[in-house]
Amino acid sequence: MAAMACTSPHRSAAAQPPSQRQQQQGQQLTAAPHRRRQRRQATRRQTACQAGSAAQSAAPFPGDYNQAVRQAQGAAAAALADGASLVEVEFPTASLVAVAGDAEGANEMTYSLQHLRQFMRGWKDQAGTTRIFFPDPTELKVALKGKAMDPNAGSWTIDPVFEGTAFKFGYLMKPNPFLDMGITVGKINAADQLDGREQLLVMAYPHFNPQEMLEVAALHEYLAAQAGGREGATPIITFNAELDRIRTGYYPPFFYPAIGKIAKSLLPQFTTAYYIKNFKGATGGCIFRCYPSPFQIWSRTRAGFSLVEEREEMPNQREVALEVLPRAAAAAAARG
């Protein structure tokens, strides 16, 4: 996936048929009165109950996408009920054992759209106060209107999965070929799309262009300022934002200083509610988290799939790949 590209994959690359689809089928923003905060907190508690009980005890690694999405609903709702203002939901979209790059970028976004629709059913009763931001107008149009098959371009049909729903919608940016050079011609302010009645914002896979997460950061800062502080600000869920790219320095700070800034200022504020990070190879495995359970490190070898250890803080990926999983694989081999 080309991080430097400015246009949406649905615009520049045809989405192929998902090969894995068979596996799953009163506060205004200018003030923050205590009464509105109480109502928002009550809504979060109600949503946590409705979204499921998967996060109330240590959840097993999901066996399919239906289970994964149910777990993600419960985990995100529990984090919101506990007062989190930034919530991360992240899992591979092509397969639950996939790693980045296993699927073409346009396909990954198509899969994410399908999973997002299922995920948002956990908030159907709050649809009127929930706004979903897509990366750009093209992705929003695909979500609402679908995309017709274009044999000449090799494009397959994408269903309009959010058509007719009561959710509110928006988009983060209007791509242009100058953004990567720091020229913000035609740049929009995503906050201008808010109407002041939102109690939850959901960011749909803002990862294709690094500017998308910068817009998420700007939205969060705006909401915090309007609420008089991060406590009580309208919460944000990022859905498959690939925050690991920012965590691991995928964007060199020299070329992306703004990304380097939010890596230190914004990302530490996130509550990672649901998370699957896979590692391939002979000493493969994954990091799994379903809030409020700890992060779990699982080993995946010929001997089977087994829990290695649990940690309260997110494990370092390099340590897991180079130390923890090889050690676990060696121990499994020694046991025969």
N, C-alpha and C positions, 0 to 999 in steps of 0.2 A: 504494500500500500504506500503510495507516494505522499509523504507528509507535506511536501512543498506545494502540492496541487491546490488550486483555489476553488475548483468546481466540484460539485457533489458527484459521487460515483453514479447516481441515477441519471445524471446529466451527461457524463462523459464516458461511462462504461455500461454496457448492457448487463442487467441482472439475470443470471441464469436460474433455472428452476431449482429450488432448494433440494439438494439431495438428501438432506436430513429431515425434510418436512414430515416425512412419514413417522418420524420418532415422536412427534408432538402435534398434534393438531388440537356592640357595634364599633371595629377599628378601621379607619381609613389608613392609607399608606402614609398620610401626613401626620398621624398621631398614633399613640399606642395605649389606649385606655385599658385599665385592668380588666374590665368586663369582657372585652374582645379576646384578651389573652386566655381568660378562663374558658370561653366558648371554644377557642381553638384547641386548648389542652383537652377539653372534654371530647371534642371530635377525634383527636388523635387516639385517646383511650378507646373510644368506640370502634375506630377503624382497626386498632390492634386486635380487638376481640373478633371482629368480623373477618379479618384477613387470615386467621387460623392460629393454631397453637404450636406450629412447628418450632417457633423460636423460644418456647417456654422451657424446653429441655434440650439436651444435646441432640442435635439433629443428625441423622445418618447421611452419608454422601448420597445424593439423589440417584435413583435408578433410571430416570427419564426426565424429559423437560417438563412434563406436567407436575411432577413432584418438585423439581427445582424451582419452578415459578411459584408454586404454593409456598415453599420455604422462603423464597425471596419476599413474597408479600408479607408473610408473618414477621420476618426479620426487620424489614423496613418499617413496618407499622410499629413494632416494639421500640425501635430506635427513636421514632418520632414521639411516641408516648413518653419516652424517657427525656424528652426535651432537646434532642439533636436538631441542629439547624442545617447541617449539611450531612447528607446520607449517601453512601456509595453502594450501588448494586452492580456487580460485575461478574459475568460468567461467559464462557465461550459460547458462540452462537451456532457454529457448524456441527459440533458434537461436544458432549460433556467431557470428552477426553482430548479435545483439540487444543492446539496452541496457536498463537498469533501467526498468520500466514498460511494456515491450512486451507483457508477459503479465500477466494478473490474478494477484494474490498467491497465491491458492489453487492456481492452475495451476502457478505457478513452484515451489511446494513439492512438488506431485505430480511434476513433471519431475525435481526434485532427488532425490526418493525413488528413481525409476527409475535415474538415473545413479549414485546412491550404491550401489545393489545391485550394479551392474556393477563399480564401483570396488572394493568390498570383496572381490570375487573374488580380488584380488591378495593377500589375507591369509586365504584360506580355510584354509590349513594352520596358521594361528595363531588360528583362531576361538575356541578355548577360553580364550585369554588376551587376547582383544580385546573391549572393551566399547563399544558404540555408544550414545551418549546422544541421545535425541530431545528436542525442545523441551519437550514436556509429555505427560501420559498419553494424550491423544487422538491425537497424532501417533505415539506408540509403538503404540497399538492399530491404527492404520491400517497401519503397517508390518508388523505381525504377523498381523492378521486381515483386512485389506483394508477396503473400504467398499462397501456395496451401492448399487445405483442407487436414487435416490429421485426419480421424475419430478415429484412435486409441488414439490420443492425445486430441481429442475434439476440434481440430483447424478448423476454418472455413476459407473460401477463402477471401483474402484481395487483392483488385485490385491494380495494379501498377499505381497509380494515377499520378506520375510524369514522367512516361516513355515517351520518345519522346519530352519532353519539352526542351526549350533552356536555362533554368536556370543552373547555376553552383552549384555544391554540395560539401559537405565536412562532416566531423564528428568530434565531440569534444574529444572523448576519446576511448581507447580500454579497456573495463572493464577487471579487473582481481581480483581474490579473496583477494588480499592483499591491495587494495586501502584504504579500511576503516581503516586499521592499519597504514596508512601513508607510505606504501612501494610502490613506484611508478615504479615498474618493467614494462618495455614496454610502459611507458607513452609517448604520442605523443605531439608535439607542433602544435596546430591547426593553428597557424599563418603560418606554413610552407606550408599550402594548398592554401594560397592566391597567386594570380598572379599579383597583383598590379593594376588591372583594375576594381576592385569592387567599386561600388558606394553605395551599400547597402548590409548588412549582416542580415540574418534572422535566429534566433535560434529557432529550432522546439522543443517545449516542453522539455526543459532541466531541468527536476525535479526529475527523478526517482532515480538518484544518486547525492548526494550533490556536488560531484566533477565536475559535468557538469557545474554548475553555476560558479565554480571557474575558469573553462576554459573560460567561457564567459568573466569574469572579466579580465583574462590575455589577451584575445584578444583585449578588449577595451583599456587596458593600452598600449599594443603594437601599436595599431593604433594611439592613442593619441601621443605617443612618435615619431612615424614616421611622423606625421603631424605637429610636433612642438607645440602641445597643443591640448586640447579637441576640440577647435573651428576648424572646418575644417576636423576633423577626420571622417573616413568612419562611418556612423551611423549604429546602431544595433537595430533591433526590436526583442524582445523576445515574442514568441507566446506561450501562456499557459505555462509559466515557473513556475507557482505557487510561485511567489515571496512572497506571504503572509506567506509561511512557514518560510522564513528568517526574515521577518518583525516581526512576532509574537513569535520568539524564539523557534520554533519547534525543531531546532537543538541546543542542549545545548552548550553554548560557551566553557565549560570546555572540552567537547569531540570533538567539532568542532571549534577550535579557528579561523581557516581561514574563516569559514562561518560568525562567529561573526565579523570579521574584515570587510568583504565586506558589512555586514549589515549597518555598519557605514560609509564606504567610497564609496561604489558603488551605493547602492539603493537610497540614497538621490538625485543622479544625474538623475534618471529616470523621464521621463514625462509619466504619466499614461494616455495613449490615449484612451483606451477602457477597461472597467472594469465592471464586474458583480460579486458581492459577495452576495450570498443568505444566509438568516437565516430562519430556520424552526421553527415550533411550533405555539402555539396559538397566540403568539405575533411576528410572522414572518415578513419578508420583505427582502429588499435588498439594497445594495449600488450600484449605477449605475453612470457611467461616460462615456460620449462621447465627447472627446476633440473637440473644446475648451470650451464646456459648463462646468459648475461647477459639482462637485460631488453631486449626489442627493440621499437622503434617502427615500425609499419607504416603506410603511407599507402594509402588505398583511394579511388581516384578513377575517372573514366571511362577514364583511361589505363591502369588496372590496379591490381594489389595489389603494392606494392613495399616492401622493407626500407629504412628511412630511416637509422636508426642503432641502436647498441647501447650500453647503460649497465650498469655493475655495480650501481648503486643504483636503487631504484624511481623512475621519472620522476615529476615533479610533474604531476598531471593538468591543471591549469590551463595550465601552460606548454605541454604537448603540444597541448591543444585550441586555444589562442590563438596559439601561435607556431610550434611545430615542424610540425604538420600543414598549416597554411596556407602556410608557406614551402615545404614539399615539394610541395603541390599547384600552387603558382605555378611552381616549377621544372619540374614535369612539363608544365604548359601551355606554358611557354616552349620546351620541347624539341619541342613539336608532337605 
